[in-house]
Amino acid sequence: MKKASAWLLVIGWISAVLGGLVGIFIGAHIASAKATTGHGERAFRYDDYSRKQGIPMVVVGLMVFALGVWLRTRGSS
């Protein structure tokens, strides 16, 4: 397991807070990506700290995205 790079976390959080789908996808990738080890086992690609950043990143991104969609559809009536 490795730690997610700082730039990936920063771009993911900025995109999630601004409601971008990029932040949702980055967060989902960090939280769930797996790799095959040298022994043929599947293990998470990123460490616990990084995965714990990815899950709330997805939640925040979805909430901001949903709020944006709701505000746009509410104002167009």
Backbone as a printed PyTorch tensor [residue, N CA C, xyz], in Angstrom:
tensor([[[  0.8430,  -1.1850,   0.0000],
         [  0.0000,   0.0000,   0.0000],
         [  0.8790,   1.2350,   0.0000]],

        [[  0.3750,   2.2430,  -0.6720],
         [  1.1040,   3.4970,  -0.6990],
         [  0.1580,   4.6390,  -0.3440]],

        [[  0.7410,   5.7360,   0.0260],
         [ -0.0440,   6.9180,   0.3480],
         [ -0.3970,   7.6330,  -0.9590]],

        [[ -1.6230,   8.1050,  -1.0660],
         [ -2.0310,   8.8610,  -2.2530],
         [ -1.2280,  10.1520,  -2.3090]],

        [[ -0.8670,  10.5700,  -3.5010],
         [ -0.0700,  11.7800,  -3.6320],
         [ -0.8750,  13.0010,  -3.1790]],

        [[ -0.1590,  13.9760,  -2.6920],
         [ -0.8010,  15.1840,  -2.1620],
         [ -1.6070,  15.9010,  -3.2370]],

        [[ -1.0760,  15.9570,  -4.4530],
         [ -1.7910,  16.6720,  -5.5120],
         [ -3.1020,  15.9720,  -5.8490]],

        [[ -3.1260,  14.6340,  -5.7830],
         [ -4.3640,  13.9020,  -6.0600],
         [ -5.4160,  14.2160,  -4.9990]],

        [[ -5.0100,  14.2490,  -3.7420],
         [ -5.9460,  14.5770,  -2.6670],
         [ -6.4350,  16.0190,  -2.7770]],

        [[ -5.5300,  16.9420,  -3.0820],
         [ -5.9190,  18.3600,  -3.1880],
         [ -6.8840,  18.5710,  -4.3370]],

        [[ -6.5650,  18.0240,  -5.4960],
         [ -7.4590,  18.1820,  -6.6540],
         [ -8.8020,  17.5010,  -6.3880]],

        [[ -8.7700,  16.3410,  -5.7470],
         [-10.0100,  15.6520,  -5.4200],
         [-10.8870,  16.4530,  -4.4800]],

        [[-10.2820,  17.0040,  -3.4190],
         [-11.0690,  17.7910,  -2.4660],
         [-11.5960,  19.0800,  -3.0770]],

        [[-10.7680,  19.7690,  -3.8620],
         [-11.2320,  21.0060,  -4.4950],
         [-12.3900,  20.7030,  -5.4370]],

        [[-12.2500,  19.6620,  -6.2300],
         [-13.3240,  19.2900,  -7.1600],
         [-14.5880,  18.8650,  -6.4230]],

        [[-14.4300,  18.1380,  -5.3230],
         [-15.6020,  17.6960,  -4.5610],
         [-16.3380,  18.8820,  -3.9500]],

        [[-15.6000,  19.8190,  -3.3860],
         [-16.2220,  20.9790,  -2.7510],
         [-16.9120,  21.8670,  -3.7870]],

        [[-16.3400,  21.9360,  -4.9810],
         [-16.9440,  22.7480,  -6.0380],
         [-18.0340,  21.9910,  -6.8010]],

        [[-18.3010,  20.7530,  -6.4140],
         [-19.3850,  19.9930,  -7.0220],
         [-19.0080,  19.2640,  -8.2860]],

        [[-17.7270,  19.1560,  -8.5550],
         [-17.2870,  18.4980,  -9.7710],
         [-17.3360,  16.9900,  -9.6780]],

        [[-17.6870,  16.3820, -10.7720],
         [-17.7080,  14.9280, -10.8240],
         [-16.3030,  14.3500, -10.7150]],

        [[-15.3080,  15.1450, -11.0720],
         [-13.9220,  14.6890, -10.9750],
         [-13.5940,  14.3300,  -9.5270]],

        [[-14.0260,  15.1370,  -8.5840],
         [-13.7740,  14.8660,  -7.1690],
         [-14.4360,  13.5900,  -6.6960]],

        [[-15.6240,  13.3260,  -7.2060],
         [-16.3350,  12.0970,  -6.8470],
         [-15.5680,  10.8870,  -7.3670]],

        [[-15.1150,  10.9570,  -8.6110],
         [-14.3800,   9.8320,  -9.1950],
         [-13.0170,   9.6360,  -8.5350]],

        [[-12.3220,  10.7240,  -8.2270],
         [-11.0310,  10.6000,  -7.5460],
         [-11.2290,   9.9770,  -6.1690]],

        [[-12.2200,  10.4460,  -5.4260],
         [-12.4850,   9.8930,  -4.1060],
         [-12.8390,   8.4180,  -4.1530]],

        [[-13.6560,   8.0320,  -5.1290],
         [-14.0310,   6.6260,  -5.2720],
         [-12.8180,   5.7810,  -5.6340]],

        [[-11.9580,   6.3180,  -6.4830],
         [-10.7560,   5.5860,  -6.8630],
         [ -9.8400,   5.3820,  -5.6610]],

        [[ -9.6080,   6.4390,  -4.9040],
         [ -8.7220,   6.3400,  -3.7390],
         [ -9.3020,   5.3610,  -2.7140]],

        [[-10.5980,   5.4050,  -2.5130],
         [-11.2270,   4.5570,  -1.4950],
         [-11.2730,   3.0850,  -1.8810]],

        [[-11.3370,   2.7730,  -3.1790],
         [-11.6000,   1.3880,  -3.5430],
         [-10.5760,   0.7270,  -4.4550]],

        [[ -9.5810,   1.4500,  -4.9360],
         [ -8.6190,   0.8670,  -5.8800],
         [ -7.8380,  -0.2750,  -5.2430]],

        [[ -7.6810,  -1.3370,  -6.0020],
         [ -6.9150,  -2.4900,  -5.5310],
         [ -5.8320,  -2.8110,  -6.5470]],

        [[ -4.7870,  -3.4590,  -6.0700],
         [ -3.6870,  -3.8860,  -6.9220],
         [ -3.3140,  -5.3100,  -6.5420]],

        [[ -2.6830,  -6.0050,  -7.4780],
         [ -2.2330,  -7.3640,  -7.2140],
         [ -0.8070,  -7.3110,  -6.6760]],

        [[ -0.5830,  -7.9670,  -5.5530],
         [  0.7410,  -7.9900,  -4.9410],
         [  1.6300,  -8.9980,  -5.6730]],

        [[  2.8850,  -9.0380,  -5.2890],
         [  3.8160,  -9.9880,  -5.8880],
         [  3.4530, -11.4290,  -5.6220]],

        [[  2.6500, -11.6620,  -4.5880],
         [  2.2280, -13.0220,  -4.2370],
         [  0.8950, -13.3850,  -4.8790]],

        [[  0.3700, -12.5130,  -5.7260],
         [ -0.8880, -12.7840,  -6.4070],
         [ -2.1260, -12.4280,  -5.6150]],

        [[ -1.9680, -11.8000,  -4.4690],
         [ -3.1190, -11.3970,  -3.6530],
         [ -3.5920, -10.0130,  -4.0700]],

        [[ -4.8750,  -9.7740,  -3.8980],
         [ -5.4360,  -8.4480,  -4.1770],
         [ -5.4720,  -7.6590,  -2.8750]],

        [[ -4.9420,  -6.4530,  -2.9010],
         [ -4.9090,  -5.6030,  -1.7060],
         [ -5.2120,  -4.1720,  -2.1230]],

        [[ -5.6660,  -3.3860,  -1.1580],
         [ -5.9290,  -1.9840,  -1.4550],
         [ -4.6440,  -1.3140,  -1.9220]],

        [[ -4.7840,  -0.4390,  -2.9020],
         [ -3.6340,   0.2580,  -3.4540],
         [ -3.1460,   1.3590,  -2.5120]],

        [[ -4.0650,   2.0240,  -1.8180],
         [ -3.7070,   3.1530,  -0.9670],
         [ -3.8410,   2.8000,   0.5070]],

        [[ -3.1040,   3.4860,   1.3410],
         [ -3.1020,   3.2180,   2.7820],
         [ -4.4100,   3.6760,   3.4310]],

        [[ -4.5600,   3.3350,   4.7190],
         [ -5.7960,   3.6540,   5.4430],
         [ -6.0720,   5.1470,   5.4700]],

        [[ -5.0450,   5.9670,   5.7070],
         [ -5.2390,   7.4150,   5.7570],
         [ -5.8180,   7.9270,   4.4390]],

        [[ -5.2440,   7.4940,   3.3320],
         [ -5.7190,   7.9550,   2.0230],
         [ -7.1420,   7.4860,   1.7590]],

        [[ -7.4310,   6.2140,   2.0800],
         [ -8.7890,   5.7010,   1.8610],
         [ -9.8060,   6.4270,   2.7330]],

        [[ -9.3930,   6.8230,   3.9420],
         [-10.3020,   7.5780,   4.8120],
         [-10.5340,   8.9840,   4.2910]],

        [[ -9.6640,   9.4920,   3.4400],
         [ -9.8900,  10.7740,   2.7740],
         [-10.8280,  10.6060,   1.5820]],

        [[-10.7550,   9.4560,   0.9150],
         [-11.5460,   9.2300,  -0.2920],
         [-13.0330,   9.1000,  -0.0420]],

        [[-13.4050,   8.4340,   1.0330],
         [-14.8330,   8.2110,   1.3120],
         [-15.5760,   9.5280,   1.5590]],

        [[-15.1020,  10.3970,   2.4710],
         [-15.8070,  11.6740,   2.6380],
         [-15.7310,  12.5710,   1.4000]],

        [[-14.6710,  12.4070,   0.6130],
         [-14.5580,  13.1780,  -0.6280],
         [-15.7250,  12.8380,  -1.5570]],

        [[-16.0540,  11.5670,  -1.6520],
         [-17.1910,  11.1340,  -2.4770],
         [-18.4910,  11.6910,  -1.9110]],

        [[-18.6730,  11.6020,  -0.6170],
         [-19.9130,  12.0670,   0.0220],
         [-20.0920,  13.5690,  -0.1830]],

        [[-19.0400,  14.3390,   0.0670],
         [-19.1230,  15.7980,  -0.1120],
         [-19.4010,  16.1280,  -1.5770]],

        [[-18.6930,  15.4630,  -2.4780],
         [-18.9140,  15.7140,  -3.9060],
         [-20.3390,  15.4230,  -4.3340]],

        [[-20.8960,  14.3160,  -3.8550],
         [-22.2780,  13.9760,  -4.2030],
         [-23.2720,  14.9780,  -3.6240]],

        [[-23.0240,  15.3960,  -2.3800],
         [-23.9410,  16.3650,  -1.7570],
         [-23.9060,  17.7010,  -2.4910]],

        [[-22.7330,  18.1890,  -2.8150],
         [-22.6250,  19.4780,  -3.5150],
         [-23.1910,  19.3640,  -4.9240]],

        [[-22.9230,  18.2510,  -5.5920],
         [-23.4670,  18.0440,  -6.9310],
         [-24.9930,  18.0090,  -6.8910]],

        [[-25.5590,  17.2580,  -5.9410],
         [-27.0170,  17.1740,  -5.8190],
         [-27.6300,  18.5350,  -5.4950]],

        [[-26.9650,  19.2880,  -4.6210],
         [-27.4570,  20.6250,  -4.2960],
         [-27.4380,  21.5200,  -5.5270]],

        [[-26.3820,  21.4350,  -6.3090],
         [-26.3020,  22.2370,  -7.5350],
         [-27.3850,  21.8790,  -8.5280]],

        [[-27.6340,  20.6020,  -8.7050],
         [-28.6930,  20.1640,  -9.6180],
         [-30.0500,  20.6290,  -9.1100]],

        [[-30.2710,  20.4810,  -7.8050],
         [-31.5440,  20.9020,  -7.2290],
         [-31.7630,  22.4040,  -7.4100]],

        [[-30.7320,  23.1950,  -7.1470],
         [-30.8710,  24.6480,  -7.2890],
         [-31.1130,  25.0480,  -8.7430]],

        [[-30.4610,  24.3750,  -9.6720],
         [-30.6580,  24.7080, -11.0950],
         [-32.0400,  24.3310, -11.5680]],

        [[-32.5470,  23.1760, -11.1590],
         [-33.8700,  22.7480, -11.6170],
         [-34.9660,  23.5220, -10.9080]],

        [[-34.7270,  23.9330,  -9.6910],
         [-35.7250,  24.7050,  -8.9400],
         [-35.8900,  26.0960,  -9.5380]],

        [[-34.8060,  26.6790,  -9.9870],
         [-34.8590,  28.0430, -10.5360],
         [-35.3740,  28.1210, -11.9530]],

        [[-35.4410,  27.0020, -12.6670],
         [-35.8520,  27.0480, -14.0720],
         [-37.3560,  26.9040, -14.2750]],

        [[-38.1420,  26.7400, -13.2180],
         [-39.5870,  26.5370, -13.3590],
         [-40.3020,  27.7770, -13.7380]]])
